[in-house]
């Protein structure tokens, strides 16, 4: 199972929106996607959406099928500034 933008989701609930970078604490400067294992699930923090997000999730599934269980990060991606939704 994927848990996507848990912390940004809490920020959006509290203040009506999530803003990058302050509400995305696991994304380093320049990153648009990071994922890590939490038990059997994947925690994902991302500013990607739509086809770009689907592509990263498919890549994550391929990596998991090959036995990779660490972190997945992507740098220098075009990313919206609205917590994963187009402006």
N, C-alpha and C positions, 0 to 999 in steps of 0.2 A: 504494500500500500504506500502511496505517496502522501506526505503531509506537506502541502505547499503554502509558503508564506504564513506560517503560524504567528510569528511575532508581528509582522506587518498587518495581519488580519486583526490582531488585538488592538493595534494602534488605530486602524480604520474604525473599529467598533467604538473606541473611546472618543475619537475626535472627528470622525466622519470621513477620514481619508488617511492613507499611508503615504509618506514622502520618502524619496530616496535622497540622501543616504541615511538620514537619521532613524528611520524605522526599519532598516535592513541591516542589523548589526553583524551578520555573518558575511556580508558582501564586502570584500576589500575594494579600494578604489580601482575603478576600471573593470570590475567584474559585473556580469549580468546574470550569472547562474552559479550556484554552489549547492552541492548535495552531499549528505553524509548519512551513514547507516545509524539507525536508532532501534536496536533490537532487530526485528525482521523487517521493519519499515524504513523508508527513505524520508529524511527531512530535507526539504528543498527550500532555498531562498532564492528568489529570482525577480528580475524586472522584465523578463521576457513574457510574451503572450502569443496566442494564436499559433501559426505554423512554426515559428522559431522555438516556442516552448515545446510543442509536440516533437520536433526534431531532437531536442535535448533529452526528452523523456525516452524516446526510442533509442538514442545512444546509450542512455543509462541502462535500459533493458538489455541491450547487446553486451554491455560491459558486465552486467550481473550474470548473464548467461555464460560468459567466459570465466566467471569466478572472481571478478574484481569486486571488492567490498569496501573500498575506502572512500575517498572524497573525489568529487568531480567538480572542476571549476572551469569557467570560461572567462577569458579576459578580452577586452577591446571589442565588445559587441555593442551594436546600436541598441539602446534600451530606453524605454519611456521613463519618465520621471514621476509616474503616478501609481507606483506599486503594482504594475502589471496590467494596467488598463490603458488603452490609447487615450491621448489627450484630446 
